[in-house]
Amino acid sequence: MKQTKQQAVIEVTKDQLPMHCPAPGSALWDSHPRVFIPLDDTPEASCSYCGTVYKLVDHKDGSASSN
């Protein structure tokens, strides 16, 4: 049976750009090489290593709403 891993979604505000993955505060043992996530031209992008999705939002308020 094939298991699918649910991808993490990280909300990012403009003041956090440029964003990179692994995100600041990630565990060192669970890391991969640092890659910058291109959120200048698109409101959502994913990491080519781990698939984590980064979503550009106006502000973080704990809800799923964005731009």
N, C-alpha and C positions, 0 to 999 in steps of 0.2 A: 504494500500500500504506500503510495506516494504522499508525503506530508508537505503541505504548503505553509510557508512561514509568512505570517502577517507582517507587512512592512510598517515601520514606524513613520509617523508624520510629525515633523517638527515645524512649528510656526515661528517665523522670523520677521522682525520688524526692520524698517529701513536703517535704523540706527545700529543694527547688528551686522550690516553688510560691510565688507565682503564676508560671506559665510563659508565655512569649510566643513568637511566631514573627515574624520569623526568630529562631532560637535564639541565645543569646549566643555570640559567636565566629564567626558566619556572615560570609561575605565581603560587603562593602558593595556591590560591583558586582552581586551576585546577590540583592539585597534587594527586599522589598515593604513596604508600610506595616505597622507593628507591630500585631499583634492578640494579645489574651490568649486562651489556650487554657483552656476551662472543664473542669478535672479535679477539681472539688470533688464533683460528683454522679455522675460516671461515670469508670471507670478508663481510658477511651480516647476521644480526640477528635482531629479533624483540622483543619488550617488551611484556612480558606475560600479563601485566595489560591493556595497552592501544593500543597495536599493532603498535606503532611507529617503523618504520624500521630504523636501523642504518647501514650505509654502509661505509666500510673502503676504503678510497681513498688515492692516493699518495699525492695529494695536492688539495686545494680548489681553483677553479678559476671561479666559477659561472656557469660552464657548467655541464652537466650530465655525462661526461666521468669519468671513474674510472680506477683503476689498469690497 
